[in-house]
Amino acid sequence: MTAVPTPATRTRGREAAQALAAELSKLMSLPAAWHTLAGTLVVNLLLSAALATAGRGGSTGARGALDVGLASVGYAQAGFVVLGVLAACSEYTGGQIRTTLTAMPRRTLQLTAKHLALAIVVLPAAAATVTSGVVTAGVLGGTAAPVSPGHLARALIGVTAYLTLTTLLSAAVGALVRRTLAAVVMLQAYYFIVGPLLRDRTQAARYLPDTAGLAMGFPVSGGTGAVTPAHGALVLTAWTIVLIALAMLTYRRWDA
């Protein structure tokens, strides 16, 4: 026999669907989010074109279109970090969060819906950014080395997942800090200064989110400190889940 959903189950399911729809609507109507995504895409295309042109001229050595096209992701990730923080912190400006909590008093549900809505928007945006960079490098590179379809697909999927998880992690940090500028400065300093420094000095850095995440698309081969894509995905996913859980815990206790 098929179990019949109880009224409570239907009510909670409908509440969850309404919360997700509301968070999607807020995110889609946030101009700063679209400006950030558009700017990130344009910057990534320009960087990919510049790197491909430099590679064709021999100034960056012989590199395939895939490597050149994905190299710009190390810089383009800044836009996804900003997007995550904006999604989390935008409502604290002007006190809009109070209106949100009046309409959706269940804070855990509201924050879960916010992160899910962010993932729905970011996933295709990340895929478009990564793919466009590789295509640009392939068109302009001239001397692209052949890449198997399987390797190409794994690299694109890995980097897309990395950007998506990085955005969700940034949103969790934004929810903890609740200040856009402070959260952006903190995360950018980590991804562009602290992380690279630690990566060059200790093998323990492979357990940090940036190093583990980059291995999803740029696996490090050889040596005892090698990071596989699967290992990197597990570590970055764990970091993201822990930070989201911590954000939910503090969100339930803090005053709006």
Steps between C-alpha positions, in 0.01 A plus 500: 500500500615852422528726802271800487675825594362653818378860506808593706730348237322684222512826699873472567571408140301797379676728749839379377399554137374850580821582689714386204285698256531810718878470528533443127287807434712714733825380348378542143386855577834599657677723243837464670486123452446527126763772466747276683423199281520702179823670606654167599412345164645793306819510708545125463463525121754783485747311717457182296556693178808672643650172625424323172658781298806500725527123465480523123784749510706262708524722809322249728645177363323219317166441668179344379176692453346329803780609733502853359122530508477386861796707621282809518270331753754576771415868449134463401422327828515844662169584333334186636628578848344847476174352372473263796559781747250729327233230507548455873552859612279708271195476728686639800535834324202711603354228721318304229585184694228586751238490226634167380485347847149631552389318184722194565551466877665157471860616468651163414256458214561854377880468499482156339276638227742791448796268443298270275379796292858622474615157379224493236616836362875447534530152350409598140687830537816317609465249217461782246801686639727195496389376159525841335856538625607165354326571169668841478840344566433235240405756236788738569768262620596362161722219632256324729605150604239227441285416802282192538127565545505322835783713636336817369166412661659414835695825506199716411276325752765519771567873459128576472436312825793682661358843412152397618623369835724804544198726451297306758792505744531876450128542567538307825788727606290802402215372717741467791662843457185683380713783355559501126833685492647316798405159360629580149834632631542199727427245227700673227798528735476129566456387138765730351756546777476260794396190305777518234762571767398199705473284187868562424619437855312208652332179388227565755366761257345220294229487768414866451204589276690684226772238451258208521255673269755581233594132489150430367605647167877519533610175673847505647692192395790327665641510851348417835306825499309426181136609503256310280180657362287269716698588813477869419125480444446324833710753691339806342151355542574431867621858552187635332262283704671584829495875433136493390409304814691750714326788324161340568585447867602861553217629281243337726649665808578848375254786504415628149 
